[in-house]
Amino acid sequence: MDTNETPAVQGLNQAQLHAWLRFVAVVELVPGLLDSQLQRDSDLSHFEYYVLAMLSEAPDHTLRMTGLSSMTNSSLPRLSHVVRRLEDRGLVKRTPCPSDRRATNASLTEEGWAVVQAAAPGHVRTVRENVIDPLTDEQVAQLDAISNQLLMKLDPTNRLNPGAPKGV
């Protein structure tokens, strides 16, 4: 074999191709579904809601921007842009980190807490109706196991899978 040739890649069999195409369809449909519901009911994008939700679960409702960026799988510039918009709406405030003046913290304001609390029931309803309720309990457990297996490969440092053992 010539050193410039790439090794042949085995194609997907029919069952694998079928599963892959179904997975891609779900990955394409779910974000739009969540975005539509949150925009309609709470005037938030799904990403904005996710940022608020991550802050709502943090100690003192505060995280370093770099940590929040990692938790939301976002670039720092994208996150900064979104946090600025949320800040303009009074939902988040940014302050210098007291333990490291080079870092910036993002904190959920009281108004931000109220917005995430008000948005959560509709968001959970949408997730339940479209993802959880169509599945049996056994299928939910399978979805969890399959998602965890994929996350071990895709996110070995567990940025998006906190509490899981370190991956491959």
PyMOL commands that set and color helices and strands:
alter all, ss='L'
color gray80, all
select helices_A, chain A and resi 14-42+46-57+59-61+65-71+76-88+110-132+137-154
alter helices_A, ss='H'
color red, helices_A
select strands_A, chain A and resi 62-64+92-97+100-108
alter strands_A, ss='S'
color yellow, strands_A
deselect
rebuild
show_as cartoon
